[in-house]
Amino acid sequence: QVHLVESGGGLVQPGGSLKLACEASGRFLRFLDMAWYRQIPGRPREFIASITSSGSTNYADSVKGRFSISRQMLTMYLQMSSLKPEDTAVYYCKIRPVGLGEAWGQGIQVTVAS
């Protein structure tokens, strides 16, 4: 079993910053990558950023230069800066453990509004 818990969401003004965290736990030895997604009601879940076990990162064009993904042990972070109202969404983290199916967190709300 793999368990993910997101934290750090909330309300922030446009132009502000917020840092999300995702802590993974469970019975696995290695993982391929961890990633952040977000979802706006009525729209498909959208890829935001990913980081492999070796540290390689990938970003969606919509967040390049504003968001930064990092990881320490089994905790993944998403530093979000220059936030826009259109960044408002529920943010989810995902992990792909080696030999197990992918696992998702429960999601956390981020609201960008003045």
HELIX and SHEET records of a PDB file:
HELIX    1   1 PRO A   85  ASP A   87  5                                   3    
SHEET    1   A 4 VAL A   2  SER A   7  0                                        
SHEET    2   A 4 LEU A  18  GLY A  26 -1                                        
SHEET    3   A 4 THR A  75  MET A  80 -1                                        
SHEET    4   A 4 PHE A  67  GLN A  72 -1                                        
SHEET    1   B 6 GLY A  10  VAL A  12  0                                        
SHEET    2   B 6 ILE A 108  VAL A 112  1                                        
SHEET    3   B 6 ALA A  89  PRO A  97 -1                                        
SHEET    4   B 6 PHE A  31  GLN A  39 -1                                        
SHEET    5   B 6 GLU A  46  THR A  52 -1                                        
SHEET    6   B 6 THR A  57  TYR A  59 -1                                        
SHEET    1   C 4 GLY A  10  VAL A  12  0                                        
SHEET    2   C 4 ILE A 108  VAL A 112  1                                        
SHEET    3   C 4 ALA A  89  PRO A  97 -1                                        
SHEET    4   C 4 ALA A 103  TRP A 104 -1                                        
END                                                                             
